[in-house]
Amino acid sequence: MMAHGQTDSSGQSSMKAGPKTRREFLKNAAAAAAASGLATALPLGCGGPKTAPANPATAPTLSAVNGPRSLRAHAAQHGMLVGCAVVPEKLDGEPDYARTVAEQASILVPENALKWGPLRPTPDQYDFRKADDVVAFALSHNQKVRGHNLCWHEALPSWFAGTVTKDNAAQFLTQHILTVAGRYAGKLHSWDVVNEAVDIKSGRPDGLRDSPWLELAGPGYIELAFRTARQADATALLTYNDYAIELDTPDQIDKRGQVMMLVRRLKARGVPIDAVGVQSHLGAGDAPGAGLIHFVRELRAMGLQVFITELDVNDRKLPESVPDRDTIVAKTYRDYLTMMLAEPNVNVALTWGITDRYTWLNGKKNARPDGKPERPLPFDYDYNPTPAFFAERDAIDSRRRAAQPGSDPYTPFTPGQSGPRGRYE
């Protein structure tokens, strides 16, 4: 499989071989959810650590949303992929986790296994065992896989700082990409080739982040990474991935503009880039809008796809009440995904995890002040679907209800009618 090395039985490879009040906000959000059917579709307050369902007898379970009722099945009906980041050890060691991922996702991304740190224990060795497990699981369940990531300023191995220099940085990057992307050539849907390379706070005119790669290899490292990725894999969709570009706040508007300028520079130089990943780590109640849609449409005009790559909705600023939190998180899912999935170049949506049991948002850096676990994902701690699950599924289904214009854009649409007057599906 590897273009640049042999892999031993352990999966290791030698490199040398290759101003509303909060109460009013909650009230309005709950009313909006009820109006959309959410409140009657699901008893709020379902499962989770230290939290019992409001009505255990009627709370939906995983078995109630499998098969044709799954996210995966609904997405397939609308020609899109839906999935999540996965933890390889849980796929093999936790049946409920494996079952949920298999039933609900049509595309997977290893959460950490393909980052430099976990993948490269030494400068001369790679450990592909966990990444291989994800690819094997996906193959056995007819799922696609995204690679995350080939170049990032974080999650670098401990040996990086003392080994990689200005003299050899380009060589290290090139060899890494040829080895890793080459190993999975023809098997992956897409790669996050470069991750989070833009940072307004670094103060550079080009918007680039002051990172080890920029310092050691110069701004050309981004172009080098994409060209090398295409050399290693002729078919994977090559993606630039970033965060904090969803909202119309001053900082995010500036960053989104710099991401667009970076993409335009790459396109102008003929660099092979196929997509932009919008990570979509949102806060409960966030309302992305016109600026993001303009960004998506500009990318479409450039021939680029847009992937929702790491969606979750943190609730750490909300009150303790689980029903209130779930209502606002679900509304955020519904509004955001309905808006984004209406765009024809947005056909892939992944959440950063599938169950609240393993969300990164419960780590110390992102924990709620009251110590309660967050509920940011489609399934709760006990693998019961949350209101966010139904909101996501409804947003997917909203695609089929979009009006399709006919020859006269001013002619009213008639439900069920097709032809020159258009149709409403």
N, C-alpha and C positions, 0 to 999 in steps of 0.2 A: 504493500500500500504506500509506503513512504518513498518519496522521490529522493530522499537524502539520507536514508539510514535504515538499518535493520532493527526490528523491535523484538526484544526477548520475551519470554513467557510471562513476565511480570508487567509487560506493557511499556517498559522503559526503553529509551532509544539513545544512542550515542550521537551527539551533535556532530562529531567528526564524520560520522556516516550519514550525514544528512540535516343715620346715623341711625340704624335700627338697633334695639336692644337685643341681647342674645335670646331673651324669651320670645320676642316678636319674631326673630329670625326662625327659631325652632317651630313656632306656631305656623308660620307661613310655609315653611318647608314641609311640615307634616300635612298641611292642607293640600299642597301641590301633589304630594305623593298619593294622598287619598283620591284626589281627582283623577289621577292617572291609573288608578286601579291597584297600586302597590299595596295599600293598606289592607285590601281585601284579598289580595293574592297570597299574602304571606303573613303569618303571625309574627310580629316583630319581637326581637329579644331572643332569637334562637341561639341555642348553645354557646359554648365558648368557655374558657377557663374561668372557674368560679362563678359561672353564670348559667342559670337554668332557663330553658325555654319558657316563654310566658304560658304556653299551653302544650305540654309534652304530647298530649294525645293527638293534636292536629298539626304540630310543627312538621314541615316537610323534611324528608331525609334524602340522602344521596340516591337511593333507589327510585325515588319519585321523579328524578330529573335526569335519568339515564336514557340511553337509546335515542329515540326520536325527540325526546324532550331535552336533550343535552345541548350545551353551547356548541359543541362540535357539529351536531346534526343541523342545528339552525344556521350556523355559519355556512355549511356546505350548500344549503339551499340558495344562498345568495352569493355564491362564488367567492367566498373569502375564507381566510384561515384565522383560527382563534386558538390561543394557547397560553403558555405560562413558562416561567423560569422554574427549573426543577433541581432538586438535590439528589445526586446519583445514589447515595447511600439509602435514601428513603424509597427509591424505586425498587430496590432489591430487598430491603429489610422491613418495610411497613406495608402490608397488603392494602389497607384502606387508602393510603397515599397513592400506591401504584394504580389501584382501581380508579380512583378519581381522575388522575392524570390520563389514563388510558381512555376513559369514557368521555372526558370533557374537552380534550385538546387535540387539535390537528397539527399543531406545530409546537416544538419544544426548544428551549434554550438552556444550556447548562448555566446555572447561576454563577458558579465560580470555577468550575473544572478546567476551563480553557483560558483563564487568565494566567499571566506569566508566572506569578508566585506559586500557585498550586501545581502548575504544569512543569516547571523547571526547577527541580530540587538542587541541581548544580549547573554550572555553565555548560557542561558537556552532556547532560542527560535530560530526557523528557520522560514524564510519567503520564501516559495516555489512558491509564486504566479507567478512571472515572468518566472521562469524556467518551471513551469507547462504550461504556455501559449505557450512556444516554443514547448514543447513536444506535446501538443494538436494540434497546427498548423501543425507540421510535420505529425502527425498521419492522419489528415484530408486531407493531400496532398500527401500521400504515400511517405514520406521522412524519412530518418534515422536521428538520432541525435547523436552527440558526446558530452560528458561531459567535461567541462573545468572549473576548475580543482579541484582535491581533496587536493592537498598539494602544496603550493607556498609560497615564502618568502615575496611576495608583496600582496597588497589588503587584508591585515589582518584587522579585525575590531578594532576599537579604544580601546575596552576593553581588547584586547589580551595581551598587555604588562603588565597590572596590574593583570591579572588573571592566565595566563598560566605560570607555573614554571617548574623547572627540576623534581619536584616530580610528577606533573600531566600531563606533555606534552604528553607522550605516550598515556595516557588515553584519553585526549582531541582529539588527532588525530584519535585514534581507533574509538571512539564513533562517531566522525564527519563522518568518512568514512562509518561506518555501517549504520548510519542514512541516509546520502545523497545517496550513491550508492545503499543502500537497498531500498530506496523509488522508484528508477527507475529500479530496477532489472528486467532483461528480456526485457527492452524497449529501451535500448541504444545500438548503434553500438559499441561504444568505450568510454573509459575514458582517459583523461590525468591525470594519477594517481599522478605523480610527475612532476612538471614544473620547468625547469631552475635551477637544483641543482648543475650544474657545473660552476665554475668561476675560470679561471686560475689566475686572479689577487689576489685571496685570498691567494695564495702561499702555499697551502697544497699539500703534495705529492700525495694524492688521487684525487686532482683536485676539491674537493667539495667546494661549496660556503659557505662562512662564513655567515650563516643565522640564524634567530631565531630558526628554527627547528633543525639545527645542534647544536647550543649552548645548547638548552634545552633538546633535546632528543638523541643527539649523532648521528653518521653516520648511525646507524641502523634504523633511521626513514624511510629511503627509502625502505628498505626491509619490514619493518612493514606496510608501506602504501600499497605496492603491495599485500602482503599476506592478509591484511584486505579487500582490494578491491575485491579480488577473493572470499573471504568468503561472501561478501555482494552481489556479482553478479557473477554467474557462467558462464555467456555467453558473457559479454562485453569484447572487446579486450582491454587489459591493455597496456597503452602507456607511455613511457618516452618522454617528449617533451622539445625541446631546440632550441635556436637561435644562430646566428653567427657561424655556422658550415658549411656554404655552399661554402665559397671561399677558394682558395689556398694561402691565406696570412699567414704569420708566426703565428699570434695570432689565427686565425681560424683553422689552421692545428693543433696547440697544443690543442685547445679546443675540436676539433672533435676527436682527439686521446683520450682525457680523457673521453669523452662521450662513446667511444667504450670500454674503460677499465671498466667503470662503468657497462655497459651492460654485458660485459663478467663476471664480478664479480657476478652480479645478476644471470646470467644463471648457473654459476658454483655452486651456492648455491641452485639451484632449485627454485628460485623465479619466480612466474608466471608473465612473461612479454611477450607480443605478438607483440609489434610494437614499433618503434621509430618515433616520430614526428619531421620533419625538418620544422621549422617555415617558413623560406623563406621570411623574410622581406629583400628585395633586394633594391639596389640603381640602378637607371637607368644607363645602360651600364655595370653593373656587369656581370661577365662571369664565373660562377661556372664551374668546369671541372673535370679533372681526379681524384682528391682527393675525391670529393664527390661521384663520381660513384664507386670508390673502396670501400668507406664506405658503400654505399648501397648494394654492392655485398657481402661484408663481413657479413652484417646483414642477407642477404638472405641465406648465407651458414649456419647461426645459426638458420634458420627457422623463422626469424622475418620479418614482413611486415614493410614498410616505408610509412608514410603518409605525404603529403605536407599539413601543417595544418593552415598556417597564411599568405599565399602569398599576397604581394602587392609590388609595385615598386615605391619608392619615386623619385620625380623629382626635389628636392629642389636645386640641384647643376647645373641644366640645365638653359639655357637662357630662357627668358620670352616667346618666340614664342610657342604658343600652338601646331601648326603642328609639329614643331621640337621635342618638348617634347613628344608628342603622338607617334611619329615614334620610338623614342629610347625606350620608355617604352614598346611599343608593341614588338619591337625586343627582348627586355630582356625577356618578357613573352614567346615569341615563342621559343627562343633558350633554355631557362631553362626548360620549360615544355616538349619540344621535347626530350631533353636529359634524363630527369628524367622518363618520361612515357614510354620510351623504355625498362626500367627495369621491369621484370615481377612481382616483389614484391612491385611495386609502383602503386597502384590501386585506391588511394583516393587523391583528390586535392581540397583544400578549399582556398578561398581568405579571407583576413581579412576585411570583409565587401563586399557589392555588388555594392554600389554606392558611387561616390566621395562626395556626399552630406554629408555623415556621417563618412568619414574616420578619424581615429585617427591622421593621418599624418597632418591634418590641425590644430592641437592643437599647443599651444605656443612652446612646446619643439621641434617640428619637422617642424615648419612653414618655408616656403621659405623666404629668405632675402628680396625679393621684395614685400612680402605680398600677392602675387597671390596664389589662392588656388591650391593645388596639384591635379593631375589627375592620381591616382595610380591603379584604379580598372576597371573592365569590363564595368561598366556603369557610365555615367557622372552625373553631378548634376541634370540634367533633365531627367534621366533614358533613355537616348539614348545610344546605344552601342558604345563604344570607339574602337579605333584600337586594344587595348589590348583584347577586347572580341573576335575579329576575330582571333587574334594570338593564344589565348587560345584554341579556337575551332579547329583551324588548327592543333595545337599540339596534341590535343586529336585524331583527325583523322589520324595523322601520324602513330598511332599504327597499323592501318590495312594495312599500306604499308610496314611494317617491313618484311624483308626477313625471311622465316621460313626454316631452313636447313633441308635437307633430310639425307639419310644415308651417302652420300659422301659430306663432307663439302667443298671440292674443286671443285665440279661440278658447272658450272655456272647456275645461276637461269634463268628460262624462264618465262616471265610474263604469268600468267594464267595457268601454267602447274603444276600439282601435281604428287605425287608419289615419287620414289626414287631420282629423281632429285631435289626434294623440290618444293616449290611453292612461288610465290610472290603475295601477296594479295592486 
